C-alpha cells in the first residue's frame, strides 16, 4: 500500500442488528479507477460514508498519502482532497443551480464568477446547465448533472462516485467516462460504485468485491465477464428471468389523444399520446430522460388529471380520478424518484407501506390505522423482495438505494394491480436484484395484469416487453412487437423516426 493515495486497513462498522463493514482492507492508487462492487446491502454505502467523514468507524484505520486520515465530517474530507457524488440528490428544490453548488463548497467564489464557472465546466463536459434555473424544475438527469459538476469544481484528489450514471443518457455517460479518464490520467484517484457491470468493465482497471460487509475478491474487471462479476457479488449462480409468451387478453388500459401541459415551464408537454395495454402484456416505453416520462407517469397515476375520455381503465373513464381512486380501481404506479416521491425518507417502512397500501390492503378501519396489518404488509414486502433492513420500523431513508427500490416495487406488486405503471424499475439495484424485479414484472403480467414499463435501460426493455415504443419530445411512437427488434431500431424510435419501419433498420440505411 506504499504507493496508495488512500489505504484502508481493517475498517469495521456495526449497527444494531447488522455488521455493515467487517475488517475491510484495500487501497486506491493515484490515477486508478477502482470499482467497489457488491449487491444491495453489501456495505458499500457505509464504507464510502466513512471515507467521506459522514460515519465514524468502530475499528480500523485509513491513511491518505501515508498520513493518518480520520475525517470528522465531510468538510475535513474535502480539505484532504476527497469529494463525493451521491446516489441520492442532496439538493434544495427552492434554490437555483448556482446556489445549490455554492452550498456544497467550503469557500465559494462570488455568485457571478461561480455561475460562469458552472457554465464553462458543464459545457466542457457536455452536460449543459443553466446556473439560474431552479432545481425544483429540473429533471432527474439534470439534477444528477448538478451533483457531478459541483463535485468536479472541487478539483479532488480522490473522487467517489456512487451510481453516477443512473439517470444519464448513453451520450452523457460516454462524455462522463471521457472526463473520468482525463482526471485519472492527471493523477486523480476514482472510487466508482455502479451496478452497471458493463460500465465497470469499460471504465475501471481494478475492482474490490464486498459481500455481507466483507471483502471477498479483488480483480481486474476487464478480465471478467459481467456475469462473472455479478456471481462474485452474490456468491451463487445468477438467475436469468424467464417468461412464457402467450396471446394478450382484453384491453385493460386505453389512452386516447392524451395531451398535457407540463407542471412547470421546464417540463415536457405530452402530445396526442395514444396506446392500448392488454391483460398479460408488458408495454415497454424507451426514451432519453426529459422526453415526457415523468409527465406520462403522472397522468397515468392520477397525480395529474386529464380531459374526460383520454384514459380508461377496464372500460371506465379515470382521467378525472386522483391517485387513491385509481389505486382502488386497480391502477398502481411506481415513479422514478424513490426518495421523496415513491417513499417518504423520514417515515418507517411500515408507514411507507401504509401510504399506498391503505385501500387495497385494507390498512385502515373507521378512520383508524390498523398498524399490525400495516407492519405485516411491510414485512411481506421485505421478505418477498429480499429487502436488506433491520426491520419494518427502519426509516426508508436509512436503506441503501437498491433496497429501497426493491421495497417500492414490491409494495406495489404485492397489492395485485390490474395495471402497473413503473418508471425505471431497476434504477440503482444490483444484477441479482434487477433480475428479481424483472422476474416479478414478468410474473405479474403472467397472472393477467398489464404492465407499462418506462425505462432508459434498453436491454431491460428487450428482456421484459411484449411490445416496445419510445417517447420523443412528448410524442409516443407506434408500439412494435419486441420479438426480433434491435437496439438500433429502438434508438431510431427514440430519435423520432416514428414513421419508419424500425423493426428492419437496415432498410433505413439502404
SULHUMO-V295707 format. One record per residue. N is the residue number from 1. RES is the residue in three letters. OMEGA is omega in degrees with one decimal (* if undefined). D_LAST is the distance of its C-alpha to the last C-alpha in whole Angstrom. Layout:
# SULHUMO-V295707
n:N res:RES omega:OMEGA d_last:D_LAST
n:N res:RES omega:OMEGA d_last:D_LAST
This chain:
# SULHUMO-V295707
n:1 res:UNK omega:-174.6 d_last:56
n:2 res:UNK omega:-179.5 d_last:58
n:3 res:UNK omega:-173.3 d_last:55
n:4 res:UNK omega:168.4 d_last:54
n:5 res:UNK omega:176.6 d_last:53
n:6 res:UNK omega:175.3 d_last:54
n:7 res:UNK omega:-179.8 d_last:56
n:8 res:UNK omega:-177.4 d_last:57
n:9 res:UNK omega:172.9 d_last:59
n:10 res:UNK omega:-176.6 d_last:61
n:11 res:UNK omega:-177.8 d_last:59
n:12 res:UNK omega:176.3 d_last:60
n:13 res:UNK omega:-179.6 d_last:60
n:14 res:UNK omega:172.2 d_last:62
n:15 res:UNK omega:178.3 d_last:62
n:16 res:UNK omega:176.5 d_last:64
n:17 res:UNK omega:-177.9 d_last:62
n:18 res:UNK omega:171.1 d_last:60
n:19 res:UNK omega:-174.8 d_last:59
n:20 res:UNK omega:177.4 d_last:56
n:21 res:UNK omega:-173.1 d_last:56
n:22 res:UNK omega:175.0 d_last:59
n:23 res:UNK omega:-177.2 d_last:60
n:24 res:UNK omega:177.3 d_last:56
n:25 res:UNK omega:169.0 d_last:56
n:26 res:UNK omega:-178.3 d_last:53
n:27 res:UNK omega:179.0 d_last:52
n:28 res:UNK omega:-178.1 d_last:50
n:29 res:UNK omega:174.6 d_last:49
n:30 res:UNK omega:178.6 d_last:49
n:31 res:UNK omega:-178.5 d_last:45
n:32 res:UNK omega:171.9 d_last:44
n:33 res:UNK omega:-167.4 d_last:41
n:34 res:UNK omega:179.5 d_last:43
n:35 res:UNK omega:171.8 d_last:42
n:36 res:UNK omega:-173.6 d_last:45
n:37 res:UNK omega:176.9 d_last:43
n:38 res:UNK omega:178.1 d_last:45
n:39 res:UNK omega:179.7 d_last:45
n:40 res:UNK omega:-178.6 d_last:46
n:41 res:UNK omega:-178.9 d_last:50
n:42 res:UNK omega:178.6 d_last:50
n:43 res:UNK omega:-177.2 d_last:51
n:44 res:UNK omega:-176.1 d_last:49
n:45 res:UNK omega:178.5 d_last:49
n:46 res:UNK omega:-178.6 d_last:53
n:47 res:UNK omega:-178.3 d_last:53
n:48 res:UNK omega:175.2 d_last:51
n:49 res:UNK omega:175.7 d_last:53
n:50 res:UNK omega:178.5 d_last:56
n:51 res:UNK omega:-175.3 d_last:54
n:52 res:UNK omega:174.0 d_last:54
n:53 res:UNK omega:179.1 d_last:57
n:54 res:UNK omega:-178.8 d_last:57
n:55 res:UNK omega:179.1 d_last:59
n:56 res:UNK omega:179.8 d_last:62
n:57 res:UNK omega:175.9 d_last:61
n:58 res:UNK omega:-178.9 d_last:64
n:59 res:UNK omega:-179.6 d_last:65
n:60 res:UNK omega:-179.5 d_last:63
n:61 res:UNK omega:175.6 d_last:62
n:62 res:UNK omega:174.2 d_last:59
n:63 res:UNK omega:172.9 d_last:59
n:64 res:UNK omega:-175.7 d_last:57
n:65 res:UNK omega:176.4 d_last:58
n:66 res:UNK omega:-179.3 d_last:61
n:67 res:UNK omega:179.1 d_last:63
n:68 res:UNK omega:-177.2 d_last:63
n:69 res:UNK omega:-178.7 d_last:61
n:70 res:UNK omega:-174.9 d_last:62
n:71 res:UNK omega:179.2 d_last:60
n:72 res:UNK omega:-178.9 d_last:62
n:73 res:UNK omega:179.5 d_last:60
n:74 res:UNK omega:177.2 d_last:56
n:75 res:UNK omega:178.8 d_last:58
n:76 res:UNK omega:178.1 d_last:60
n:77 res:UNK omega:179.1 d_last:56
n:78 res:UNK omega:178.2 d_last:55
n:79 res:UNK omega:178.3 d_last:57
n:80 res:UNK omega:177.1 d_last:57
n:81 res:UNK omega:-178.4 d_last:53
n:82 res:UNK omega:178.2 d_last:52
n:83 res:UNK omega:-175.5 d_last:49
n:84 res:UNK omega:169.9 d_last:47
n:85 res:UNK omega:-174.9 d_last:44
n:86 res:UNK omega:176.5 d_last:45
n:87 res:UNK omega:178.0 d_last:43
n:88 res:UNK omega:-175.6 d_last:45
n:89 res:UNK omega:176.2 d_last:45
n:90 res:UNK omega:-173.3 d_last:48
n:91 res:UNK omega:177.0 d_last:48
n:92 res:UNK omega:-174.8 d_last:50
n:93 res:UNK omega:-174.0 d_last:48
n:94 res:UNK omega:-178.8 d_last:51
n:95 res:UNK omega:179.2 d_last:50
n:96 res:UNK omega:-175.2 d_last:47
n:97 res:UNK omega:-177.5 d_last:45
n:98 res:UNK omega:179.8 d_last:48
n:99 res:UNK omega:177.4 d_last:51
n:100 res:UNK omega:179.9 d_last:49
n:101 res:UNK omega:178.7 d_last:48
n:102 res:UNK omega:179.9 d_last:52
n:103 res:UNK omega:179.6 d_last:53
n:104 res:UNK omega:-179.4 d_last:52
n:105 res:UNK omega:-178.7 d_last:53
n:106 res:UNK omega:-179.0 d_last:57
n:107 res:UNK omega:-175.3 d_last:57
n:108 res:UNK omega:176.0 d_last:55
n:109 res:UNK omega:175.3 d_last:55
n:110 res:UNK omega:-171.1 d_last:55
n:111 res:UNK omega:179.9 d_last:53
n:112 res:UNK omega:179.3 d_last:51
n:113 res:UNK omega:179.2 d_last:51
n:114 res:UNK omega:179.3 d_last:49
n:115 res:UNK omega:178.9 d_last:47
n:116 res:UNK omega:177.7 d_last:46
n:117 res:UNK omega:178.2 d_last:45
n:118 res:UNK omega:179.3 d_last:43
n:119 res:UNK omega:-177.2 d_last:41
n:120 res:UNK omega:-176.5 d_last:41
n:121 res:UNK omega:-177.8 d_last:40
n:122 res:UNK omega:178.3 d_last:38
n:123 res:UNK omega:178.6 d_last:35
n:124 res:UNK omega:-179.5 d_last:36
n:125 res:UNK omega:179.4 d_last:34
n:126 res:UNK omega:178.7 d_last:32
n:127 res:UNK omega:-170.6 d_last:34
n:128 res:UNK omega:178.5 d_last:35
n:129 res:UNK omega:172.8 d_last:38
n:130 res:UNK omega:-176.0 d_last:40
n:131 res:UNK omega:-175.3 d_last:44
n:132 res:UNK omega:-178.4 d_last:45
n:133 res:UNK omega:178.4 d_last:43
n:134 res:UNK omega:-175.4 d_last:45
n:135 res:UNK omega:178.8 d_last:44
n:136 res:UNK omega:-180.0 d_last:45
n:137 res:UNK omega:-177.0 d_last:42
n:138 res:UNK omega:172.0 d_last:40
n:139 res:UNK omega:178.9 d_last:37
n:140 res:UNK omega:179.5 d_last:37
n:141 res:UNK omega:179.4 d_last:35
n:142 res:UNK omega:176.6 d_last:37
n:143 res:UNK omega:177.3 d_last:40
n:144 res:UNK omega:176.4 d_last:39
n:145 res:UNK omega:179.3 d_last:38
n:146 res:UNK omega:-179.8 d_last:41
n:147 res:UNK omega:-177.2 d_last:43
n:148 res:UNK omega:-179.2 d_last:41
n:149 res:UNK omega:178.3 d_last:41
n:150 res:UNK omega:-178.9 d_last:45
n:151 res:UNK omega:-176.7 d_last:45
n:152 res:UNK omega:177.7 d_last:44
n:153 res:UNK omega:-178.0 d_last:46
n:154 res:UNK omega:-177.9 d_last:49
n:155 res:UNK omega:-172.8 d_last:48
n:156 res:UNK omega:171.9 d_last:49
n:157 res:UNK omega:172.2 d_last:50
n:158 res:UNK omega:-179.6 d_last:49
n:159 res:UNK omega:177.3 d_last:46
n:160 res:UNK omega:-178.5 d_last:46
n:161 res:UNK omega:-177.9 d_last:42
n:162 res:UNK omega:-179.8 d_last:43
n:163 res:UNK omega:-174.0 d_last:39
n:164 res:UNK omega:-174.4 d_last:38
n:165 res:UNK omega:-174.5 d_last:34
n:166 res:UNK omega:-176.3 d_last:35
n:167 res:UNK omega:177.4 d_last:34
n:168 res:UNK omega:174.6 d_last:31
n:169 res:UNK omega:175.8 d_last:28
n:170 res:UNK omega:178.8 d_last:26
n:171 res:UNK omega:178.3 d_last:25
n:172 res:UNK omega:177.2 d_last:29
n:173 res:UNK omega:179.8 d_last:30
n:174 res:UNK omega:178.7 d_last:28
n:175 res:UNK omega:178.2 d_last:30
n:176 res:UNK omega:-179.6 d_last:33
n:177 res:UNK omega:176.3 d_last:33
n:178 res:UNK omega:178.8 d_last:33
n:179 res:UNK omega:-179.0 d_last:36
n:180 res:UNK omega:177.7 d_last:37
n:181 res:UNK omega:176.2 d_last:37
n:182 res:UNK omega:177.9 d_last:38
n:183 res:UNK omega:179.3 d_last:41
n:184 res:UNK omega:179.5 d_last:42
n:185 res:UNK omega:178.4 d_last:41
n:186 res:UNK omega:175.3 d_last:44
n:187 res:UNK omega:178.5 d_last:46
n:188 res:UNK omega:173.8 d_last:46
n:189 res:UNK omega:-177.4 d_last:46
n:190 res:UNK omega:173.8 d_last:44
n:191 res:UNK omega:-167.2 d_last:45
n:192 res:UNK omega:178.2 d_last:41
n:193 res:UNK omega:177.8 d_last:42
n:194 res:UNK omega:172.2 d_last:38
n:195 res:UNK omega:177.5 d_last:38
n:196 res:UNK omega:-168.4 d_last:34
n:197 res:UNK omega:175.5 d_last:34
n:198 res:UNK omega:173.5 d_last:31
n:199 res:UNK omega:179.1 d_last:32
n:200 res:UNK omega:-178.7 d_last:35
n:201 res:UNK omega:-178.2 d_last:34
n:202 res:UNK omega:-170.3 d_last:32
n:203 res:UNK omega:-164.7 d_last:34
n:204 res:UNK omega:179.1 d_last:38
n:205 res:UNK omega:175.6 d_last:40
n:206 res:UNK omega:179.2 d_last:43
n:207 res:UNK omega:170.4 d_last:43
n:208 res:UNK omega:-175.5 d_last:47
n:209 res:UNK omega:176.6 d_last:46
n:210 res:UNK omega:172.0 d_last:49
n:211 res:UNK omega:-178.7 d_last:50
n:212 res:UNK omega:174.3 d_last:53
n:213 res:UNK omega:-177.6 d_last:54
n:214 res:UNK omega:170.9 d_last:54
n:215 res:UNK omega:-178.1 d_last:52
n:216 res:UNK omega:-179.7 d_last:51
n:217 res:UNK omega:168.0 d_last:49
n:218 res:UNK omega:-176.8 d_last:47
n:219 res:UNK omega:167.1 d_last:44
n:220 res:UNK omega:-173.5 d_last:41
n:221 res:UNK omega:179.5 d_last:38
n:222 res:UNK omega:179.3 d_last:36
n:223 res:UNK omega:-179.6 d_last:38
n:224 res:UNK omega:170.4 d_last:37
n:225 res:UNK omega:177.9 d_last:35
n:226 res:UNK omega:179.4 d_last:34
n:227 res:UNK omega:178.3 d_last:36
n:228 res:UNK omega:177.8 d_last:39
n:229 res:UNK omega:-179.5 d_last:39
n:230 res:UNK omega:-178.8 d_last:40
n:231 res:UNK omega:171.8 d_last:42
n:232 res:UNK omega:-178.4 d_last:44
n:233 res:UNK omega:-173.2 d_last:44
n:234 res:UNK omega:177.3 d_last:45
n:235 res:UNK omega:179.1 d_last:47
n:236 res:UNK omega:179.4 d_last:46
n:237 res:UNK omega:-175.6 d_last:43
n:238 res:UNK omega:178.2 d_last:40
n:239 res:UNK omega:175.2 d_last:40
n:240 res:UNK omega:-179.1 d_last:36
n:241 res:UNK omega:178.9 d_last:36
n:242 res:UNK omega:-179.0 d_last:36
n:243 res:UNK omega:174.0 d_last:35
n:244 res:UNK omega:178.4 d_last:35
n:245 res:UNK omega:177.3 d_last:33
n:246 res:UNK omega:179.2 d_last:34
n:247 res:UNK omega:178.8 d_last:34
n:248 res:UNK omega:-177.4 d_last:34
n:249 res:UNK omega:-176.1 d_last:38
n:250 res:UNK omega:177.8 d_last:39
n:251 res:UNK omega:177.3 d_last:37
n:252 res:UNK omega:-175.8 d_last:39
n:253 res:UNK omega:177.0 d_last:38
n:254 res:UNK omega:177.7 d_last:36
n:255 res:UNK omega:-174.4 d_last:35
n:256 res:UNK omega:174.4 d_last:35
n:257 res:UNK omega:-179.8 d_last:33
n:258 res:UNK omega:173.0 d_last:35
n:259 res:UNK omega:-174.5 d_last:35
n:260 res:UNK omega:175.4 d_last:37
n:261 res:UNK omega:-179.0 d_last:38
n:262 res:UNK omega:-179.0 d_last:39
n:263 res:UNK omega:177.4 d_last:42
n:264 res:UNK omega:-173.1 d_last:42
n:265 res:UNK omega:-178.8 d_last:40
n:266 res:UNK omega:178.4 d_last:38
n:267 res:UNK omega:-178.4 d_last:37
n:268 res:UNK omega:179.3 d_last:34
n:269 res:UNK omega:171.9 d_last:34
n:270 res:UNK omega:-173.3 d_last:33
n:271 res:UNK omega:172.6 d_last:31
n:272 res:UNK omega:179.3 d_last:31
n:273 res:UNK omega:178.8 d_last:30
n:274 res:UNK omega:172.3 d_last:30
n:275 res:UNK omega:173.0 d_last:30
n:276 res:UNK omega:174.7 d_last:32
n:277 res:UNK omega:-176.4 d_last:34
n:278 res:UNK omega:176.6 d_last:35
n:279 res:UNK omega:179.1 d_last:38
n:280 res:UNK omega:-175.6 d_last:37
n:281 res:UNK omega:169.2 d_last:33
n:282 res:UNK omega:176.0 d_last:32
n:283 res:UNK omega:179.4 d_last:29
n:284 res:UNK omega:179.2 d_last:28
n:285 res:UNK omega:178.5 d_last:27
n:286 res:UNK omega:176.3 d_last:25
n:287 res:UNK omega:174.4 d_last:25
n:288 res:UNK omega:-178.2 d_last:26
n:289 res:UNK omega:177.1 d_last:30
n:290 res:UNK omega:180.0 d_last:31
n:291 res:UNK omega:175.8 d_last:29
n:292 res:UNK omega:-178.3 d_last:32
n:293 res:UNK omega:-179.1 d_last:32
n:294 res:UNK omega:-179.7 d_last:36
n:295 res:UNK omega:179.3 d_last:36
n:296 res:UNK omega:178.8 d_last:35
n:297 res:UNK omega:179.7 d_last:37
n:298 res:UNK omega:179.7 d_last:40
n:299 res:UNK omega:-178.3 d_last:39
n:300 res:UNK omega:-176.2 d_last:39
n:301 res:UNK omega:-176.6 d_last:42
n:302 res:UNK omega:174.7 d_last:44
n:303 res:UNK omega:171.8 d_last:45
n:304 res:UNK omega:176.4 d_last:43
n:305 res:UNK omega:-175.2 d_last:44
n:306 res:UNK omega:-178.4 d_last:42
n:307 res:UNK omega:178.5 d_last:43
n:308 res:UNK omega:176.9 d_last:44
n:309 res:UNK omega:-177.9 d_last:42
n:310 res:UNK omega:-179.0 d_last:39
n:311 res:UNK omega:175.0 d_last:39
n:312 res:UNK omega:177.9 d_last:41
n:313 res:UNK omega:-177.3 d_last:42
n:314 res:UNK omega:175.9 d_last:43
n:315 res:UNK omega:-178.5 d_last:44
n:316 res:UNK omega:178.7 d_last:46
n:317 res:UNK omega:-179.8 d_last:45
n:318 res:UNK omega:-174.7 d_last:45
n:319 res:UNK omega:-178.7 d_last:44
n:320 res:UNK omega:-178.0 d_last:47
n:321 res:UNK omega:174.9 d_last:48
n:322 res:UNK omega:-175.7 d_last:49
n:323 res:UNK omega:-177.2 d_last:48
n:324 res:UNK omega:178.8 d_last:51
n:325 res:UNK omega:179.3 d_last:51
n:326 res:UNK omega:175.4 d_last:47
n:327 res:UNK omega:179.7 d_last:48
n:328 res:UNK omega:-179.2 d_last:51
n:329 res:UNK omega:175.7 d_last:48
n:330 res:UNK omega:178.3 d_last:46
n:331 res:UNK omega:179.6 d_last:43
n:332 res:UNK omega:-176.0 d_last:44
n:333 res:UNK omega:175.1 d_last:42
n:334 res:UNK omega:-176.9 d_last:41
n:335 res:UNK omega:-177.1 d_last:40
n:336 res:UNK omega:-174.6 d_last:38
n:337 res:UNK omega:-172.5 d_last:41
n:338 res:UNK omega:-179.3 d_last:44
n:339 res:UNK omega:178.2 d_last:47
n:340 res:UNK omega:179.0 d_last:48
n:341 res:UNK omega:178.2 d_last:46
n:342 res:UNK omega:-178.5 d_last:46
n:343 res:UNK omega:175.5 d_last:49
n:344 res:UNK omega:-171.0 d_last:52
n:345 res:UNK omega:-177.3 d_last:53
n:346 res:UNK omega:-178.9 d_last:56
n:347 res:UNK omega:-178.9 d_last:57
n:348 res:UNK omega:176.5 d_last:57
n:349 res:UNK omega:175.3 d_last:55
n:350 res:UNK omega:-179.9 d_last:57
n:351 res:UNK omega:178.1 d_last:57
n:352 res:UNK omega:174.4 d_last:53
n:353 res:UNK omega:179.4 d_last:53
n:354 res:UNK omega:-172.4 d_last:56
n:355 res:UNK omega:-179.9 d_last:53
n:356 res:UNK omega:-175.3 d_last:51
n:357 res:UNK omega:-173.6 d_last:53
n:358 res:UNK omega:-172.3 d_last:56
n:359 res:UNK omega:-171.9 d_last:55
n:360 res:UNK omega:178.9 d_last:53
n:361 res:UNK omega:178.0 d_last:55
n:362 res:UNK omega:-176.2 d_last:59
n:363 res:UNK omega:173.7 d_last:60
n:364 res:UNK omega:178.5 d_last:62
n:365 res:UNK omega:179.4 d_last:65
n:366 res:UNK omega:177.9 d_last:67
n:367 res:UNK omega:-180.0 d_last:66
n:368 res:UNK omega:179.8 d_last:66
n:369 res:UNK omega:173.6 d_last:64
n:370 res:UNK omega:-170.0 d_last:64
n:371 res:UNK omega:179.4 d_last:64
n:372 res:UNK omega:176.9 d_last:64
n:373 res:UNK omega:178.6 d_last:61
n:374 res:UNK omega:177.7 d_last:59
n:375 res:UNK omega:179.9 d_last:60
n:376 res:UNK omega:177.7 d_last:59
n:377 res:UNK omega:177.9 d_last:56
n:378 res:UNK omega:-179.8 d_last:55
n:379 res:UNK omega:177.9 d_last:56
n:380 res:UNK omega:177.0 d_last:54
n:381 res:UNK omega:-179.1 d_last:51
n:382 res:UNK omega:-178.0 d_last:52
n:383 res:UNK omega:-174.5 d_last:53
n:384 res:UNK omega:-176.7 d_last:50
n:385 res:UNK omega:173.7 d_last:47
n:386 res:UNK omega:178.0 d_last:49
n:387 res:UNK omega:-178.3 d_last:50
n:388 res:UNK omega:-177.0 d_last:52
n:389 res:UNK omega:176.7 d_last:55
n:390 res:UNK omega:-179.4 d_last:58
n:391 res:UNK omega:-175.2 d_last:59
n:392 res:UNK omega:-177.9 d_last:58
n:393 res:UNK omega:175.3 d_last:60
n:394 res:UNK omega:178.1 d_last:58
n:395 res:UNK omega:-179.8 d_last:56
n:396 res:UNK omega:-178.7 d_last:53
n:397 res:UNK omega:180.0 d_last:52
n:398 res:UNK omega:-179.9 d_last:54
n:399 res:UNK omega:170.2 d_last:51
n:400 res:UNK omega:-176.9 d_last:48
n:401 res:UNK omega:-178.9 d_last:45
n:402 res:UNK omega:179.1 d_last:44
n:403 res:UNK omega:175.9 d_last:47
n:404 res:UNK omega:177.9 d_last:47
n:405 res:UNK omega:177.8 d_last:43
n:406 res:UNK omega:179.8 d_last:44
n:407 res:UNK omega:-177.9 d_last:47
n:408 res:UNK omega:-179.8 d_last:46
n:409 res:UNK omega:-179.1 d_last:43
n:410 res:UNK omega:179.6 d_last:46
n:411 res:UNK omega:-179.0 d_last:48
n:412 res:UNK omega:-176.0 d_last:46
n:413 res:UNK omega:-179.1 d_last:44
n:414 res:UNK omega:174.6 d_last:48
n:415 res:UNK omega:174.2 d_last:49
n:416 res:UNK omega:179.6 d_last:47
n:417 res:UNK omega:169.4 d_last:45
n:418 res:UNK omega:176.4 d_last:43
n:419 res:UNK omega:179.1 d_last:40
n:420 res:UNK omega:178.5 d_last:40
n:421 res:UNK omega:-175.9 d_last:37
n:422 res:UNK omega:178.9 d_last:37
n:423 res:UNK omega:-179.8 d_last:35
n:424 res:UNK omega:-172.7 d_last:34
n:425 res:UNK omega:-177.1 d_last:36
n:426 res:UNK omega:179.2 d_last:36
n:427 res:UNK omega:172.4 d_last:37
n:428 res:UNK omega:178.6 d_last:39
n:429 res:UNK omega:-177.8 d_last:40
n:430 res:UNK omega:-173.7 d_last:40
n:431 res:UNK omega:-179.5 d_last:38
n:432 res:UNK omega:179.2 d_last:41
n:433 res:UNK omega:177.7 d_last:41
n:434 res:UNK omega:178.4 d_last:37
n:435 res:UNK omega:-179.7 d_last:37
n:436 res:UNK omega:179.5 d_last:40
n:437 res:UNK omega:179.0 d_last:39
n:438 res:UNK omega:177.1 d_last:36
n:439 res:UNK omega:178.3 d_last:38
n:440 res:UNK omega:176.7 d_last:40
n:441 res:UNK omega:179.0 d_last:38
n:442 res:UNK omega:178.6 d_last:36
n:443 res:UNK omega:179.2 d_last:40
n:444 res:UNK omega:178.6 d_last:41
n:445 res:UNK omega:178.8 d_last:38
n:446 res:UNK omega:179.1 d_last:39
n:447 res:UNK omega:178.2 d_last:42
n:448 res:UNK omega:177.9 d_last:41
n:449 res:UNK omega:171.2 d_last:40
n:450 res:UNK omega:-177.3 d_last:37
n:451 res:UNK omega:169.4 d_last:35
n:452 res:UNK omega:-176.7 d_last:33
n:453 res:UNK omega:178.1 d_last:32
n:454 res:UNK omega:-174.7 d_last:31
n:455 res:UNK omega:171.3 d_last:30
n:456 res:UNK omega:180.0 d_last:28
n:457 res:UNK omega:-174.3 d_last:28
n:458 res:UNK omega:176.1 d_last:24
n:459 res:UNK omega:178.2 d_last:26
n:460 res:UNK omega:-179.5 d_last:29
n:461 res:UNK omega:179.9 d_last:27
n:462 res:UNK omega:-178.3 d_last:25
n:463 res:UNK omega:-171.8 d_last:28
n:464 res:UNK omega:-167.7 d_last:30
n:465 res:UNK omega:167.8 d_last:28
n:466 res:UNK omega:173.6 d_last:28
n:467 res:UNK omega:-177.8 d_last:25
n:468 res:UNK omega:173.9 d_last:24
n:469 res:UNK omega:-179.2 d_last:23
n:470 res:UNK omega:173.6 d_last:23
n:471 res:UNK omega:176.1 d_last:25
n:472 res:UNK omega:-179.6 d_last:24
n:473 res:UNK omega:176.0 d_last:27
n:474 res:UNK omega:178.0 d_last:29
n:475 res:UNK omega:-178.3 d_last:26
n:476 res:UNK omega:176.9 d_last:25
n:477 res:UNK omega:174.7 d_last:22
n:478 res:UNK omega:-179.4 d_last:22
n:479 res:UNK omega:179.8 d_last:23
n:480 res:UNK omega:174.5 d_last:21
n:481 res:UNK omega:-177.8 d_last:22
n:482 res:UNK omega:180.0 d_last:23
n:483 res:UNK omega:176.3 d_last:22
n:484 res:UNK omega:-179.5 d_last:19
n:485 res:UNK omega:-178.4 d_last:18
n:486 res:UNK omega:175.1 d_last:17
n:487 res:UNK omega:179.9 d_last:18
n:488 res:UNK omega:179.7 d_last:15
n:489 res:UNK omega:178.0 d_last:14
n:490 res:UNK omega:177.9 d_last:18
n:491 res:UNK omega:176.8 d_last:17
n:492 res:UNK omega:176.8 d_last:15
n:493 res:UNK omega:179.5 d_last:17
n:494 res:UNK omega:179.5 d_last:20
n:495 res:UNK omega:176.4 d_last:18
n:496 res:UNK omega:-180.0 d_last:19
n:497 res:UNK omega:-172.6 d_last:15
n:498 res:UNK omega:-174.2 d_last:18
n:499 res:UNK omega:179.9 d_last:16
n:500 res:UNK omega:174.8 d_last:13
n:501 res:UNK omega:-171.2 d_last:13
n:502 res:UNK omega:176.0 d_last:13
n:503 res:UNK omega:179.7 d_last:14
n:504 res:UNK omega:-171.7 d_last:11
n:505 res:UNK omega:-178.7 d_last:9
n:506 res:UNK omega:179.3 d_last:6
n:507 res:UNK omega:-179.9 d_last:5
n:508 res:UNK omega:-175.1 d_last:6
n:509 res:UNK omega:-176.2 d_last:4
n:510 res:UNK omega:* d_last:0
